[in-house]
């Protein structure tokens, strides 16, 4: 930089010392750059309506929101695209490839989302917005070709590589091709590659190979660009057919490779496309409305070409043989159209114990009817149907309550039937749809590869599972959807309390049949194919939603013990009543029957989840004859009591079911008592206390529990629920504060209670008002100007106090609305939670920003005497009233003017004294003697011929000193130690001729410096107090402490993904696993700082409770899960709920190829223990011994619990090893053995 000094002159004295005024300029050299300006296109409401009515309609978007950024001359833009309200920008720079994804006004300010260091690689990029994917093709200097997928998160806030780059060079036997273009293909994670030779191939990242089909483009084809259609239907190639023309060539993905010529679409001949530089595909209104937008910079024009891409479907029709009708035989083999009703009555209830009450009661309901259209004697149908219902009731003994007798059966020729006499029922559409949807169960989870796998919309999607590798609990929650039940839980019946009944037990014992007859569900039980995983159905009653969960049988040969444990844990945690059907009457093996239940006590901590694990365990012993009831129950209870006494306080009845148990001997099927007992189950269920207050709360609890099981997070569910709710609210908070809505895109959404979806209405809050949360005064200026103009144009000419009152009322109404919304959404969560405290602090910060956004400067305008309407403490040296600065009053000497003379006052707006059209005509008009001082109105307003010895003076009330305010270069130290320098930008308003030793501006009764602890302003009424040593700048409000808890131990335990593990091989294929580990966190101090203080007294601690809990810092050496006991606990052993054994490896007797099968997984030497939990792997091994490194140098480690191994053994064959017992293994870890007493005895 170069400083040029033009003049120096001596100024005033300050504190007895002279000051000097320097005038000059500072020049500095900057690198040349290019300015880019972004213009956004938006459809008008009229265009949106036209597109819905006519997909061929071509809209005329409006341009809005210009924003600019700068790039160096050597930088080049490789890709730019609007994604929601953000801009994706990929720039090739000398330092490498940089990727930004920011709001358009933040480009150039935010850090790049991703950066690839400089290399000699060549890159190609393709983006799929709907799938949130970025494909990158790397071409190495050596010719190698690498392909990789990068995935954005749901909010497009971060990007993460999905696996390592895949090397596809080996697929090109003739050497690497010259890749011209890439784009996403129609399949999941498929990439289309266009080569310079004209060959087009599709690569699948899932199968890691190319499709068999290839496409060879015509040899004379000159490709301008290639894209995938926005609706994933086809590839669109823009080709140049001449120097002055282009045409489109379309290839459907479904018929890829079959039509080399494709579908050729010439561009409209009446439009000139010769100067087009870029073609951009887009969707308008909806994804199926495909358009090509042509950019023609030389004409400053964009042209939109509407396309209709239709997929080819094959039509099927049934035709009669040889074109002739086939005669129907009169003698039928069976009456399947009638008999099918009996089969439905056999499998599902005619009258269930708990009936659906979705449909509102009606005064008149016509009887159900069946009408058969045929040429037979109609009396045969009625006779057959009545005989069938009678036989059904006699054989099955099912209660029907006259339902079948009320069915009206008709039959006859189509022309003879009296269709007008058929009575129809009318329903409310919503009730009818809910009734229909509740008949259809949905698959919600499975257990595979020793993991709990939630499903999305009832489907196990491998692509979805790939996306969830490395996902946090919160991300997993967002990925789960219960399909058609989402709207029932989340909206339609969101306020109803929920009762959950589940059915579990051994395989093929009638679990689904029991649920169907209890809650009127339609689970498809079958003796041929058992249920897999967990299925859900809903039975709405008048006051309650009854949720039914059907679980697959325990002890299946297809399931490992660990998978059974996870299913049992899910079942017992969420249910109010667990029906456990079993064959005890045959097997008598109680201990083996409940192995999964006993093992589950070592996982999720029931004490940390008081609202879970409250179910009544209802043990149903099937097929018990009347005479054996007492003996069966007595024997079962005796065996059960013995098992519970062995486990003591760790027994699963106490841990998983809150000590609630009942045993019911169930009669054999096709006996009348078999069905009458279902009413007893109904009574037991409705006696259970409610643990799910509303359907909306239940939905979030269910998803959170499923996510925790997948992530092996065994901590408090309250902690996850709170984090999830806080994350939801934090994401919506800026929009809520600014607009009063939760979301603006794709359409506005009101602020709602997220548990029941009820809108939070607030009549005084105007949805048309958009307030600013900007931190800088420069960003506040435009929104504030809009608000001021909404109040009244030329607002500065009217009462500034009225304007301020109007603005304050807008903010107050918005804050009342938002606070009510926040209160309704966090009232059920613990207020002392660190996440809630952090959220409230963020709300307080937003409140201050919102209030600051409407505070006016009020200092006199630089060009007139009206108040400045810029934001308070704005950076600009000039103050602006945002008017014409002219006085609008008429001249007070109107009688001295001719009729056509201009008589408007020519003085500045807000001036003092009389209104004059021309001061030189009606007054002296000479320059004021004090013209150099601030506030001067420049022209002498005395009489035209006032005595010459009198000074020329204007009508200004006060001529100000005008020197810069004395508040200069003060150092402000924030609570975190950050220092900043502040100088007041205003000027002294003291009279020029009055003595003053300090220059104070118009803001003399307020300190303009921000509070050292928050964003509010200092409340001191002395403008210059900051010049004194040791002065603090505080807002006199209570503050949260910015420091972390300093007590010993761990404040909070979080379970987080740490990496993707290697491929594992099991009996059912290979799979990947995400490693999860526990992180000990330090929380923010919860002690508030009192008003007027910079610090609080006493140590920093994360809770204000009397006895603050801190966890022990010990970690299990095999899973790194943290001890759950308090810091410095007196227990001899640490204790935790263990996770996956990431930090253990298999050592197997034998050579390097030795392996072992455990729980359906094949494990080899040195394989990671990640698929197994510390608390379940030993159960899978049965009677076993562990291997540990020898702790003796001379082999003298022989003992009751250990045996020295003489052979060399992998891994680390040079280190001696010992066989050690299960007991010694856990003793060496320092952690409590998590296995049951019976298992410990077995392992010994």
N, C-alpha and C positions, 0 to 999 in steps of 0.2 A: 504493500500500500504506500501511496505517496501523499504527504500532507503539504498543502499549499496555503500559506498564511497571507491573507490580503491586507489585514490591518490589525493593530493592537491599540486599545485605548483603556485608560484607567477608569474603573467604575466606582461604585459605592464602597463604603466601609462596612464590614461585617465582623462583629465581635472585636472591633478595634483594629482590624487588619484590612489593608486595601485589597480590592479585587480587580481583575482585569478581564476585559472582553476581547476575545479573539474572533475574527471572521476569516473564513477561508473555505477550503474544500478538501475532501479526502478522496483520492482516486485509487482504485484497485482493479486489477486485471482478472477477468474471469474467462474460463474456457468457453469457446463458442458452442452454442447448443441450438436445438430445434424445438420450437414450441408446438405441441400437439393439442388440439381442442376436441373434446368429446361432446357430441350432441346425442341425446337420447330420443328415441321415437316412442310414442305412446298412442294407442288407439283411443279414439273418442268413444263415449258411451253410445253415440248414434251408430258408429261403425261396428261396435261389438254386437249391437242388436241386429244390424243388417247381416252380419256374418252368421249369427245363429239361425236366421231365417233363410239365408241363401249362402251356402258355403262357397259359391263362385264369386261372390261379391269381392271386389278389389277395394280395399280401404285407402284412405288418405291420412296416414298418421301425422300427429302433431309433433313438432320438435320442441324439446324443453331441456332445461338443466345443463347449459353449457359449462364445462369444467376443463381446465387445461393442466398440462404437465410438461416438463422439459426433459429432453434426452440429449446426450452428447452427440456430436456429429457422426462419430464412428459407431453409435448404437443403431441397431435395426430392429424393428418390431417383427417378430415371427408369428405372433398370434394375438388377437385381441377379441374379446367376446363379453357381452353383458350376461351375467348370471344373477338373476334376481335383481337386487339393488346394488350389486357389486360388479366390478370390472375385472375380468381375468386378462392379464397382460403378460406375455412372454417376450422377453427382449434378449437379443444376442449382443453381448458386450465384449470388449476385449478381455475382461476379467472372467468371462464365462456366460452361461445362460442364467438369467434371473426370472423368477416367476412371482408376480404380484397377484393378489386377489383382495382388492380393497374397494371401499366406497369411492366413487369417482372423484370426490373432492380430496381424497387422501392419497391418490397416486403420486408418488414422488416424495411423500412424507413417511409413509409406513415402510417398515423393513420388508424385504422380499419374503414371500412365504417359503420359497425353495431356491436354492442356488446350486448350480453345477459348475465346478471350477473350470477354468479355461483349458481346453485341450484341442487336439486336431480332429476330434470327432465331428461328424455331421449329424444334425438332428432333424427329425420330423415329428410333428405333434398332431394329436387329434383329441377332441374333447367330447364327452357325452354327458350333457348336463343332467338328464333325468337319472342316470345311474351314478352320477357324481364321480366320473372316472376321467383320467387323463392318460392317454397312451403315448409312449415315447419310443421312437425307433432310433437307436444309436448306430451309426456306421463308423466303425473304427478305421484308422488309417491303414491297418493291415487288411481291411476288407471284411472283417468280422461284422455280423449284424446281430445286435442285441435288441430285444423287445421287452418293455416293462410297462406295468400298470401302476399308476399312482392314484390313490383314492382320497377324495375329499370327505370330511366329516359332514354330518347332516346340516350344519349351519354354514358350511363352506368357510370355516375359520382356520382349518389346518389341513395339511395334506401328508399322506404317509404312503410309502412304497408298499405295494401288495406283493411281497415276495421279492426274490432276487431277479435281476434281468435274465431273460431266457435267450440263450444263444441258438439262433436258427440257421447258422452258417452251414451246418451239416446237411440241411435240406436242399442246398444248391450245389449239385454235383459239378456243374459247369462253371463254377466260380461265382462270386457274389454279384448280384444284379445291381443295376443302377435304379435305386428306389426313387420314384418321382412324387408319389402321394401316398398317404395312409388315411384311413377313416374307419370308424367302428362299423362292424357289420350287424346284421339283425339278431344274431344269437347272443347269449350271455358271454361277455368278455371275449368277443371275437373281433379280430382286426383285419381289415381288408388292405392289401398291399398292392399298389399299382407300380409295375416295373417299367423301365424305359423301353424294354422290348415289346411292350403291349400286353404282357401276361399279367393277369390279375388273380391273386390267390387269397384265401381266407385262413388266417391262423387262429387257433383256439388256445387261449391261455389255460383253460381248464384241462383239456386233453394234452396240451403241449405238443401240438402237431397241426399240420395243414389239412384242410378238407381235401377229400379226394377230387372234388370237382374244381376245375380251373376255367378261366375265361381268357380267350385270346382276342384282344381287340383288333379291329381291322388295321392293316399295316400303315395305311395312309392317314390314320387318325392323329390329329394334332391336339393334344389334351391341354386345355387351359387350366382346369382345376377339377377335383373330384371330391364329392361329399356323400355322406349318408343322409337320406331324407330324415327330417325331424321326427317322423312317426316310425322310424326303423323299418320301413317297408321296402326300400330300394336304394340303390346307389345311383347318384346323379352325376353324370360327367358333362362338363361344359367343354365343347370342342370348337376350335376355330376353323371355319370352313373356307374363309377367304380373309384377305386383309381388312375387309370391312364388315364381316359378319360372323355370328356364332350360332350354334344350335345345341340343343340338349339331347343327351342320349341316356336312357334310363334302363337299369337292369334290376329286376326284382330279386330280392335275396332268396325267396322261396324257390325260384327256378334258376338259381345261379349256375352258370356254365352251360345251360341248355340252349340259350338263344344268343349266339355270338354277336349278332347285329344289334340286339337290344331293341328298345322302342325309341325312335328318333322323333324329337319334337322341335320343329323349326320355331325360331322366335318370331313374334309378330312382324310382318313385313312393313307395316305402316309406321314403325318406330325405329329410330336410328340407334343401334347399339355399337357402332364402329369404335367409339371412343371409350368404351367400357374398360375399366381397369380391374374391377373385382366383381365377382358374383357371390352372393351370400344366401344360402338356404335358410329358411326360417319357417316357424309355424305361426299362424295368425288366428287368434281366438281359441283354437284347440289344436292338439298335435296333428290331427288328421288333415287340417287345412294347410297344405304345403305351399309355400311361395318362394320364388327366387327373386332376390332383390339385386338389381344391377346398379353399380356405382359408376357415375359418369362425372368425374370432377371437372372436366373442361367445360361442361354445360351446367355445373352446379346443380346436378339433377340426380335423383334416384328413381328407378322404375321398378315396379312390382309386377311379377308375372305369376298369376295364380295357376297352380297345378292340381290335378286330381289324379292321385295314384291309387289305383284299385287293385287289390289282391285277387288272384285267380282262385276261385273255389270250384270244387267239383260237385255237381248236383247228382243226386241219386234218386231213382224212382223205381217203384215196384211195377212190373208189367205182367200181364197174364201170359200163360204159356201159349206160344204160337199165335199171339194176338187174339186169342179167344178167351172168354170167361171160363173159369173153372167151376164146375157144379159142386156145391157143398153137399156132402153126404148127410143124410138125415139122422143116421145112427152115430152119435158121438161116442168117443172112447171114454171121455170123462167130462165132468162139469167144472172145469177149472175156473171159469169166470165166477162161479158161485162158491166153490170150495176154498178159494183163496181167502175169503172172509174168515172162515173157520181157522185157517192157519195164522192169520193176524191175531185173532182172539186168543189162540193158543200161546203165542210168543209174548204178546203184550197185554196189558190189563184192559179189561172191559170197564171196570170201575176201580180206580186206584185209591190207596189210603189217603193221599194228598192230591186233591184235584186242582187242575189249572183253573184260575179265575181271571183270565185275561179279558174275556168278553163281558161287557156290561150286561147286567140282567135286563131282560125285555119282558114286557107285559104279555106278549104272546110269542111262543116259539113253535113253529110247525114241526111235526114229527119228521125224523130223518127218513129218507126214502131211497129205494133202488129201482131204477127203471131199466128193463132189458128190452132192447129193440130186436125183434126176431119174428119169424113166421110160425113159431110153435104155439101150441095152446098155452095161453097165459096162466091158466090155473095150475099147470105143472110147476111153474117157477115158485109160486107162493107155497105150494105143498112141500116142495123140496126144501125151500129155505126154512120153513117152520120145523120140519123134521130134523134138519141139520142143527139148528139152534138148540133144540131139545136134547139131541144126542150130545152136543158139546157140554151143556150144563150138567148132564148126568155123569159124563165121563170125567171131566176136569174138576167138578165141584167148585168152580170159580163163581164168586158172587157177581151177578149181573144187574141186580136191582131193577129188573124190567126193561133195561135199555134195549136188549135185542128184541124183546116182544113188541116194542114200540116202532120197530122199523117197518115201513110200508113198502111192500114189494109189488111192482107193476111190471107187466110185460105185454107186448103186442106189436103189430105192424106199425111202422113209422107214420103211416097215414091215418091209422085208426086211433092212435093215442091222443087223449085230450090234453094237449100241452098247456092250454090256458089254465087248467085246473091245478097244475103243479104249483105248490106254494114255495116261495123262496124267502130266505132269511136275509136281512140287511145288517151290515156291520159297520162300525167305524173303521176306516181303512187302517189306522195305526194299530188298533187292537187286533184286527184280522192278521196283519203281517207279523205281529209279535207272536200270536198264537201259532202261526205257521212256522216261524223261525225256531220257536222253542221245541218243536217236534224233531229238530235236526241236531244231533250231538256234534261237537267239534273236537278234533284231536288237538290237544294243547301241549303235550310234551312226551318225550321218550327218554329212555336211559340207554346210552350206547358208549362203548369204549371207556367204560368206567366213569362216564360223565353224565350229567343231567343236561338234556338238550331241549330248551323251549322251542316250540314251533311258531311259525308266523302264518296266520290265517289258515291253520290246520294242515300246513304242508311242511315237510322236512325238505328244505331247499339247500342243496349243497353250495350254491352260490352265496346264499345268505350266510351260511356257516363260515365260508371263506371271508366274508366281510367282517364277521365278528371275531376273527382272530385278533387277539390283543385288545379286545373291547373292555371297557370298564363296566361296572354294574349299571351306571346311569345309561350308558350307550346300549347295553343289552335291554334295559327296560324299554327304551324307545323303539327297539326292533321288534318287540312282541306285539302281536295283535290277535285278539280273539274273534276275528272275523265278524260275523253278523251279530254276535253278542256284545260287541263294543258299544253300539248305540243304545242297547237296552241298559247296560250297566252305567254308561257314561252320560246318558241323556234321558231316554224315555222313562225309565224307572229308577233314576239315579238316587232318589231320596229314600227309597224303601230299604229297611234293614235286611240283612242277608243271613240265612241259616245254611250251613254247608253239611251235607251228608255224603259220605264216601263209602265205597264198597271195595274191600280188599280181602285177600285170602289165598288159599291154595288154588291151583289151576282147576278149571272145569268143575266148580262147586256151585255155579249158579249166581255169581256175583251180579252180573248185569240183569238177570231175571229178577233178582230181589229188588234192585234199584227201580226197575221199570214199574213194578207193582206197588212200590211204596210212593214214588213221586211222579208217576205218569210220564216217565221218560221213554225213549225208544232206542236204548243202547242195543247194538246188534250182537247179543250173546250167541255163541255157537260152540258146540262140542268139537267141531272140526278145526276151528282157528281161534285161538285165545286172543283176548284183547292185548294190544301192544301199547305200552306207555300209559298215558292218562287221557281220558275223554271227559268232556264237560257238557252238561245239559242244564236247562233252567226250567223251573216250574213256578210261575208267578201265582201267588195267592192274593187275597184282598189286602193283607197287611204286610206280607213278607215275600221276598224272593228266595225260593228254596233252590240252592245250587247242588246238583248231583255230580259227583266225580266217580268215574269208573276206572279202577286201576287194574293193570295186568296182574296175573297171579304171581305170588312170591315163589321162590325156589325153582324157577324155570331153568331148564338146561340151557336156555338161550341168554340167561342173565347171570352176571357175576354177583357175588355177595355185595360188592360195593355199589353196584347199580341198584340192587334191591334196597340197600340202605338209603340211597338218595330218594327213591320213590316213597319209602315209608316216611322219611323225614318230611317230605313235601305234604304227604297225606295228613300226618298227625299235627303238623304245624297249622294248617289252614282250616281243618274241619271242626265242626261242632259235635259231630257224631260219626264214629268209624264203625262200619259193619264188617266184622271179620268172620267170614264163613269158612268152616273147616270140616274135615272128616274125622274128628276126634273119636266118633263112635266106632271108627274102623282102625285108626292108626295108634291112638293113645299117646303119641309122642309130643308132649307139650313143649319141651325145651327146644326141639328142632323146629317146631311150628313158628316160634317167635324169635328165631335167630336174628333176622333183619331188624326187628324192633329193638332188641337188646343192643345190637351194634350201633344203632342210630343215636343212642344216648351220648356217644362220644363226639358227635358233630355239633350241630347248631345248638347254641346255649339257650336253653329254655328260660333260665333265670334272667337273662338279658333281654328277653322278648316276652314280657308279661301278658301281652294281648294275644299271643299265640299259644299253642299247646294246651288248649282248654277243652279238648274233645272227650266225649264219653265213649270208651271202648266197649262196643257191644259185640260180645263173642257169641256167634250163632253156630251151634253144633247141629249139623244137618242130619236128617233122616233118623230121628230118635223116636222110637215107638213109645206109646203112652206108658207102658209098664217099666221102661228103663230110664225115665226122666230123672228121678231123684238120684239114682245110683250114678248115672253119667255126670250129672252136675257135681255131685259130691267128689267123685274121683278127679274130675277136671280141677275143681277148686283146690283139692289137696296137692295135686302136682304143681299147680300154679303158685300156691302159697310157698311151697318149698323153693321154687325158682326165685321168687321175689325175696325171700329171706336170705338167700345166698348173696344177692346183689345189694342188700341193705338200702341205703338212701339213693343208690345209683340205679335202682330198678326202673324199668321203662314205664311202668304204670304211673309212678310218681313223677318222673321226668317228662314224659311225653303226653300224659293224659291227666295231669293234675289229680292223680289218685282216684279217677272215676272209672268204674268197671261194672259191667253187668253181664251175666251169662244167661243165654236163652236157648234151651233145647228146642229145636224146630222139627215139627212133624214131617212125615214123608209127603211128597208131592201127590196131588190128586186126592188129598183128604181135605175136608172142609176146614179143620183147624189150621191147615197150612196157610190159608189166605186170611183168616181172622186175626192172626198175630201181627199183620202189617199195621193195624190200627194201634197196637201197642208201641211199635216203633215210632209212629207218628207222634204219639203222646210224649215219648221220651225225648224226641228231637225238639219239640216246641217247649219243653221244660228247661232245656239248656239255655243259659244266659246268652244274650247277644254279644258277640265279639266283633261283629262287623256292623257298625252303626248305619251305614248306607252303602248302596251298590257302588257308588263312585269311589268310596274309600276302599271297598273290597277289591275293586278292579286294580287299583294302584298297589294294594298290599299283595295281591296275587302275583302281579307282574314282578314286583320287587323281590318277592320270595323266590320266584323262578330264576331271576337274574342272579341272586345271591348263591343259589345252589350251583348254577353254571360256573360262577366265578369262585366257588369254594370260599365264600365269605361267611364265616360262622359267627360274626358279631351281631350287635343289636340291629334289628330291622328298623327301629325308630331312627337310628342314625342315617340309614340309607333313605328312608322315606323323607326325612327332613332335608337331606342333601338334594334329593330329586326335586322336592317342591321348591326349595330355594333356587335351584338351577332354573326351574321353569319360570319362576317369578323374575329372576334376574334377567333372563332373556327377554321378557316382555316389558320390564320396567321402563327402559328409555322410551319405547313407543307409547306406553300408558301415560307417562308423565307428559310427553310432548303432544299427544293427540287425544287422550281419553279412550283409546282403543287398545285391545291386546295385540292385534295384528292388522296390517294394512294390505298385505299381499298374501295370496292372490285376490282376496277380497277382505273387506273390513270385518273384524270380529270384535264383538263387545267384550268389555271386561266381565268375567264370569267367575263364579265359584267353581274351581276346577274339580271339586268332588261331585257336584250335582248339576253343573252346567247352567245354573240359574244366573241370569244377567244381574250385574250390580248396577242398578239404575240410579242416576243422580241428576235430577231435573235441572239444577242450576249450572251444571257443567255443559258448555256448548261444544258439540263435536266439530263445529266449524273452526274452532280456535286451535291454532297450532303454536305451541309455546316452544321456547328454545332451551336446550340443555348444554349449549356451547360453553366451553371453558374460557375461550378468549373473547375479548370485547369485539374484535373484528368480526367473528362469526355470529355474534349476537345482533349486530347492527341491522341486517336485512330483516330477520324475523320481527324485531322490535318495531322497525319502520312499518311493516305490514299491519301489526296490531294497532299502532298509532293511527294509521290512515283508515283502518276499519272504524275507529272511534269517530274521527271527524277529519276531513282534509284540512290542511293548514292548522293542525291542532295547536301549534305553539301560540296562535293568536287568541286562543281561548284560555280558560282557567287551567293552569298547569296542575293545580291540586285536584281538580275534577278528573283530569286525565290519569294522574297517578292512582286515584281511587278506583277508577275503572280497571286499570291494569292489575291492581292488587286484588280486586274482586275476581277477575278471571283466574288468577293463580290460586286464590283461596278455594274457589269452586272446584278446580281441577285437583287440588291436593285433598280436599274432602272426599272426592270421588275415588281417588287412587288409594287413600288410606282405608276407606271402607272395603275396597277390593282386597287390599293386603290383609286386613283384619280377618275377612271371611276365609282367606286361604291359609293362614298360618296359626289361627286360633287353636287348632287341635294339636299343634306340635309344641314340644317343650321350649319354653321361652329362654331357658338358660343354655340352650344349645349354642355352640360356637358358630355354627352356620347361620342360625337365626340372628345372632348378634351381629355377625358380619353383614348380613343382608340389611338389617335395620340401619347399620352405619352407612351402607351404600344408599339407602333411601334418604337418610339425612343429607348426604352429600348432594343427591339429586334435587332435594327440596331447595337447598341453598342455591344451586345452579339455576333452578327454575325461577326463584325469586330474584336472583341477580339479573336474569334475562329481561326483566321488565323495569328495572331501576333506571331512571333517567338522570342525565348529567345535570341539567338545570342551570348550569353556568351560562352567562350571557353569550349569545351567538357572536362569532367573530365578525360578522358583516352587518349586524343590527343589534337591537337591544331585546329581542325575544329570547326565551330560554332555549338552551341547547337540548335537542331531543335524541341525541346519541346515547348509547349505553353509558352508565356511570363508570368513571375511571377509564374512559376509552383511550386508546393509544394515540389518536390523532391530535396534533397540536391545535388544529382549527376546530372550533365549535360550530355546530350547524343547527339552525332551527327548522330546517327542511321546508322553508317557504321561499318566496321570491325576495325576501328581505326588504320589501318596499312597504311603506305606510299606505294603507288603503283609504284613509280618511280624506275628506275634502278640505281644500284650503279654507282657512278661517277668514280670508279677505275676499270672499266670493263676490262682494259688491263692487270690487275694483276691477273686475274682469268683464271682458266682452262676452256675449252670449255663447260664442263658439270656442272660447278659450279652454284649454286643459286646466282643470282646477283640482286635480288629485295631488295630495301632499307628496313632495319629492324627497322627504327626509326618510332615514332608515326606520323600519318598523320598530315600534316600542320606544320611540324617542321621547325625550322630555320636552316640555314647552308646547308652543303653538304649532298647528299644522300649516305648512307653507308650501305652495306649489313651486315657488322659486325664491330661495332666501335672498338672492340679489335684488329682487323686485320689491319685496315687502320688508326687508331688513337691511342691515349694513352690508352683509354679504362678503366682507373681508374674511381672510383665514383667521381662525381662532388663534389667540396668542399661545394657547396650550395644545396646539395641534399634535404635538409629538407624544402626548400622554394617552393611555388607554381610556376609553370611554368618551373621548372627544368626538363631537359631531361636526367638526371641521369648519363650520361657517359661523361667523359672528351673527347673533340673533338680535343685537341691539338695534335701536332706531337708525334709519339710514344716515342721519346727520348727527350722531352722538358726538360729544366733545372729543377732540383728537387726543387729549391727555388720558382719556379712559382706554383701558385695554380692550381689545376685541375679544369677546367671549361668546361661546356658543351656549345652547340651552341645556347642556349636559348637567345632570344633578351633581356629578362628581367626576373630577379628573383624577384617574388612578395613577399610583406610582408606576405600575407596569413592569417592575423588575421580577425576574423569576422567583418563585416561591422558595423560601429558605430551606424547605424540607428536601435536602439533596444528599444523595450517596449514603443513605443510612443502611447499615448491615442488619438483615433480619435472619435470625437463626430459627429454623423450624425444629419441631420436636425430634425428628430423626437425624438432626445434625446438619442438614443441608443449609447452606448459606446463600442468600441472594441480596442484591443491592437494589434499593428503591429510590427514585427521585420523583417528586411531584411535578407534573408537566404544566401546571397553571401559573398564573402571574399574580403579583401583589395587587390588592384592591384598595390599599390604604390611600387617603388623599395625598396627592403629590406634594403638597406643601405642609403636611403634618409630620411632626417628628415621629419616627419609629425606627427602632434598632433591629427589627425582624420583619422580613417580608412574608406576609400571610395572604393566601389566596382566598377566594370566595368560600372555600370549604373549611373555613377556619374553625368551625365548631365540630369537626369530625376528623378522625384519623383515617387516611385513605389506605393504610397498609392492612393486608390480610392477617387474620388471626394466625398465630404460629402453630395452631393445632388443627385448623380446619380451613375451609374456603370462605367463611364469613369475614366481614370487616371488623377491625378493632373498634371497640365501643368507647374509647377515650374521647372526650370532647375537646381535648387540646390537640390541634392539628400538628403542632411541632414537638409533641412530647417525645417522639422518636429520636430527636437530636440529643437527648440526655442519655448518659451512659447507664447501662443496666436496665433500660426501659423494656417492658414486655408488651407485646401486641396480642391482646386476648379479646374474645367476643363475649365474655362473661356467661358462656353457656357450658353445660356439662359435656365432657368429651370422653371418647373411648381411648383407652391407653394404647399407644402404637407398638408397644414392646411385647415380646413373647413371654410366656410363662417361664419362670426361672427355677421352679421347684424340681427336685430330682425325680427321675422316672419319666414315663411316657404319658402324655395327656390323652391321646386318642390313637386308636389303631384303625388303619384303613387297609383294605385288600385291593391290590392293584396288579394289572398285568405287567410282567417284566420282560417277556420275550416269547417268540414262537419256538416251540421245541421241534425236534427232528421228527421224521416220519416213524410211526409205530406200526407194528404188524400184529394183527389179531386173527382169531378164527373167522371173523366176518369181514376181513379186508384190512387195508392200511388206512391210516388216519393221522391227522395232525392234532396237536394239543397246544393250548396256550398255557404258559407258565404263569401262575399267580403267586404273589408273595405278599406278606404283610409289611406295612410301613408304619413305624412309630412316628407320630407327629407331635410337634410342639404347637399348641394353640395360642392365640392372642390373649393377652392379659384381659381379664373381665372386670378389674377394678376401675370404676369411673374416675376421671379427673375432675375435681370439683371446679365450679366456675371461679375464674380468677387465678387458678394455679396452672403451672406447667407440668407438674408431676403429682402423683398421689403418694400418700404415705404408705410405708410397708413394702413387702416384696411383690413382685409381679406373679400373679396366679390366675389360672384360666377359668376359675369359677368363684362365685361369691358364696357358695354353700359352706356350711360349718365345717364339714369334713370333706375335703377335696380329694378325689381318688386319682392316683397315678399308678399306671401299670408298671410291673416289674420289667426290666430291660432284657431279661434272658430270652434267647431264641432257641428253638429246637434245631439241632445241627443238621437234620435231614430235610425239613420243610421250611425252616426259618420262620415259622409262626411264633408269635410272641406270647410269653407267659401272661395269663389272664389274672394272676394274683396281684395284690397291691405291692408297690415298691417296698423293699426291705421286709417282705412277708416272713413270718416265722416258720412257715412250712418247710419240711426237710426236702421236699421235691417241688419243682416247678410244675405248673399245670396249664394246659391250653387245649383248644380244639384244633387238632392238627390238620394240615393241608397236604398237598401233593409232595412226594419225596423228590424234589428237584435236585437236591444236593447229595443224593445217594446213588450208587451205581450197583449193578448186579455183579456179584462174584459167584461163579458156578464151577463146581468141581468138574474137571476134565480139561480138554484142550481148548484152543481159541475159538473153535466152532461150536462149543457146547451151548445148549439153550435149554430153557425150561418154559413150560406153559403154565401161566398163572391167571386165573379168572378169564380164560378165553384169549389171553394175549401171549404171544411168543416173545420171550425175553432172552437176549444173548448177553454174553460177557461184556461188561462196560456199558450196557444200555442204561439209560437214565431211568430212575424210579418215578418219573413224573406221572404216569397213568395211575399210580396207586397212592392212596392216603396212608399216612403213618398209622392211622387208627383202624385200617381194614386189611392191609396187606398180609398180616400174620394170620388172620382168619381164613384168607384164601389159601394159605400154605398148609393149614392144618398143623399137625405135630411137626415141629421144625427146629432148626438151630440157625443162628446167625453167624456171619463171618466178620471179624474185626481184625485190625492190625495188632500184632503181638506187642504187649507192653513190657516184655522181658527180653533182655539182650541175649541170655544164655538158654532160652527155651524152658526155663523153670516156671512156666505159667500153668502147669497142670493143676487141676482142682476139680471140685464138684461141678462148677459152672463153666469150665473151659477146658478145651483140649487143643494142644499145639498141632498145627498142620505142618508136616515136614516137606511136602511137595511145594514146588513153586506154583503160584496161582495168580492168574490175571484178575483185576488190573494191578499194575505195579508189581510185577513178579519178584522184584528184588527185595521187597519188604515182606518180612515174615508175618504169617497170619494165624489166627486161632479160631476154632469153633467155639462159640459161646452160647449160653442158654438165652432163651427169651427174657428171663428175669434179669440176667446180668446185662443184656443189651440195653434194656430200658433204664437200669440203674446207672449205667455209664452215661446215658444222655442227660441225666439229672432231672428228667421229667417223669411225672406220674404215668405209670402204665395205663393206657386208655382202654384196655380190654377187660371183659367181664371176668368174674371170679371163676366161672365154669371154664372159660377159654384158657385162663391162666393155668388152671389145673390140667387141662388137656395138653397145653404146650409143654408143661414140665415133664 
